[in-house]
Amino acid sequence: MTLSPDFPLHNRAEPPAFWCRDLHFSYADKTVLHIAQWQVARGERIFLRGASGSGKSTLLSLLCGMLKPTGGELRVLDCDLAGMSGYARDRFRARHMGVVFQQFNLIPCLSVRDNIRLAAHFAGETAFLKTHLAELAEQLNLASALLDRKAAELSIGQQQRVAVMRALINRPELLLVDEPTSALDQDNRDAFIDVLMTTLDSCGATLLFVSHDQTLAGHFPLQLSMAELNQADRRSS
Amino acid sequence: MFWQVAWRSLAQRKASVLLTVAALTVSVLVLVGIEHLRQNARTGFARTVAGTDLIVGARTGDINLLLYAVFRLGNASNNISWRSYQEIAALPDVAWTIPLSLGDSHRGYKVLATNPDYFTRFRYGADQPLVLAQGRPFEGLLEVVLGAEVARRLGYQIGDQLVLAHGAASTSFTQHDAHPFQVVGIFAPTGTPVDQALHISLESMEAIHSQGELPALDRLQPRTITAVMVGLNSRIKVFQVQRQINQYRGEPLQAILPGVTLTQLWSTLAIMEKTLRAISALVLVAALFGMAAMLLASLRERRREMLLLRTIGASPLFIGALLQLEGLVMTGLAVALALGIAATGLSLGAEFWLAKFGLQISANLFHSATGEIVLYVFAGALVVGALPALSAYRISRSVPSGL
């Protein structure tokens, strides 16, 4: 893909974590997402404020390649996901991206260790897991005894931290986090953000943190709102 | 990893998985059990008589004659006269004859009166002769040689005395208690009806049915017998001799070739066998549909799990295969369980089959027929399991749109 010279989105030495131009996504005839232009550099940590229905879930699905754009351009980690086969996209997501949801981040019947091993399995990379699992658990304030418990037996705060561990086990370049603290109480929420930030310090992944909770925004140098980003709503209203 | 996810996910839905496995187990059990009994019955019947060219009895159905003369199932409709027997024995092509006379019993076991040729000429299985485990053949009057099962079940030993009953029922009102018999020999086990019988001489049979004092031995000539086993000098003559006997003028006689009649018996039973097999196959199909329905129902509650798997990089193919594997694991469990139950049941039920039909049913299920059934079961599971697998594949492809 060649860029027009009057639209220098990035310098060639360091391609951005992702960028898009005129990105569209519509269900049937309804456009739910339209982003004219957006670029996020590597290593940035962005707080993206958005209520449900703001198109944030669609944006995340597009970024991790589970949906294909219905129009426009999107490049993630310098790759055109839309041009890849389904299998390659799944593989790419496993290797380069970590995703943490609001809840249900772990398969309840598997042990914590197996949940994480499963993520490493899909990335085809189990060596790192063996050497760094304990270290990562320590960083996330998880007792190593928890590793062999069933995921369903953990508290929600612990589950969310395991989810971060699972998301980071393949050393992803991009971490997509969707309302990870909405099921947590205030204390757990702050502890979670702290632990997330210190863990990111050591791995240097780009973070896109989506939440409607404005009180968390202070933790982030860069803040954006879906309302500014997504022009689809404005057009329809 | 793949296995573990499938296994754990099944373990999570224990109740419905157990019920599905139970249904599958029953259906596999029925399939394997029926096939096994069928095969064993066939080999069992086939090994009961060997080396006999013709069996002669009063005119009746071929199969009926075979059943009562050889397998001791049912009763003879008519006897043949001693004179006819002597004429058959005197035919130039006949090498040997074993007269058989049935009718009495002892505590539910049939009494067979015959001549000493029974000990030397009778063959079973792969042309094996009868072997005495203990004692000797009967010689004098009121001597009895027991089949292995009779001796074992009733606990008789050489030298014991026993009383025969008139008629075949196990509780007879007429006991021949004036003439107790002495056990002089016990046969080694054969796995044929021989094990279930008490053997006496024709003269003894005649003696206990005569009134008053025992007559002298040379005056004890039977008037009638039930059937005759005939061996020929040359097998080529078998149809010729058969015709001769069938056209005998003295009384209506019938000669059958045991092998041919056995084949007739099987072809008569073939429809029943096929029906049984079809029914058990349908039971399997129903159980497989049950399994597919259970897996399909589980998909509804597993949408989030599928989304999660997709998010961490599982392809829709992986998820489809996962469902397929879960079906195969349940099938595998059911097959293992069914074979285990069948093997236990067969070794426990062996007594019954032996006592009731004189059939040795082996408890060894590992033969080609079982393998074939197991193969079909898995093939069926694969085909029927493709339904939920395909559905999971499609859901997990479209699942992010519901994110």
Chai-1 contact restraints between the chains, C-beta under 6 A:
chainA,res_idxA,chainB,res_idxB,connection_type,confidence,min_distance_angstrom,max_distance_angstrom,comment,restraint_id
A,S57,B,L403,contact,1.0,0.0,6.0,A-B,restraint_1
A,S61,B,P400,contact,1.0,0.0,6.0,A-B,restraint_2
A,S61,B,L403,contact,1.0,0.0,6.0,A-B,restraint_3
A,M66,B,P400,contact,1.0,0.0,6.0,A-B,restraint_4
A,L67,B,P400,contact,1.0,0.0,6.0,A-B,restraint_5
A,Y87,B,S315,contact,1.0,0.0,6.0,A-B,restraint_6
A,D90,B,G313,contact,1.0,0.0,6.0,A-B,restraint_7
A,D90,B,S315,contact,1.0,0.0,6.0,A-B,restraint_8
A,R93,B,G313,contact,1.0,0.0,6.0,A-B,restraint_9
A,A94,B,G313,contact,1.0,0.0,6.0,A-B,restraint_10
A,V99,B,T311,contact,1.0,0.0,6.0,A-B,restraint_11
A,F104,B,R304,contact,1.0,0.0,6.0,A-B,restraint_12
A,I107,B,E305,contact,1.0,0.0,6.0,A-B,restraint_13
A,C109,B,R8,contact,1.0,0.0,6.0,A-B,restraint_14
A,C109,B,Q12,contact,1.0,0.0,6.0,A-B,restraint_15
A,L110,B,R8,contact,1.0,0.0,6.0,A-B,restraint_16
A,A119,B,I312,contact,1.0,0.0,6.0,A-B,restraint_17
A,H121,B,M1,contact,1.0,0.0,6.0,A-B,restraint_18
A,F122,B,I312,contact,1.0,0.0,6.0,A-B,restraint_19
A,F122,B,G313,contact,1.0,0.0,6.0,A-B,restraint_20
A,F122,B,A314,contact,1.0,0.0,6.0,A-B,restraint_21
